[in-house]
């Protein structure tokens, strides 16, 4: 049967309407890995799907290496008991089924939380999210790193201080030497003055008496 379009008939009326089941086949089942450190407060594992198009959907986050594998399960408005390891540590948005944001919030991270988490809706596997929880940087290594940084920053300053101290010490030694030289010069001058004082009167008397005695000059004058 041939169908003729009229100007008032929308062409899109003949196109198939996408359903939630048909959208599942186009969803990528691999997500980029999420990396955090042990002890961090929380991590958000992403997953989105238009659950509002489904009738009473069931959302399940699971780990295939656990028994039971359920990490978090939401069915309608009810939460099912997860694996004991995740009790009280998982949550989803209260309007997750209405908005389609099925991301899982995992708190109080441990090293044992490292695994691949699977997001499923009504038995349809939507996405695998790898999570890697790393061991935090050791405290002693942090202290050593801080010490090395301080050493790198302080060594030039310490060397500068030592250089200034050496210069001041050299100046002090030079000043002491100058004072000693000045004292020696003053002592030499004092000794010279003492010698002049002691030897001055004797030289004057010897000059006045002459070489032949005190009357030689007078006798010479008579002649």
ABEGO torsion letter per residue (X at the ends): XBBBBBAABBAAAABBBBBAAAAAAABBABBBBBBBBBGBABBBBBBBBBAAABBGBBBBBBBAABOBABABBBBEABBBBBBAAABGABBBBAAAAAAGBABBBBBGBBAAABBBBBBBBGGBBABBBBBBBBBBBBAAAAAAAAAAAAAAAAAAAAAAAAAAAAAAAAAAAAAAAAAAAAAAAAAAAAAAAAAAAAAAAAAAAAAAAEAAEAAAAAAAAAX
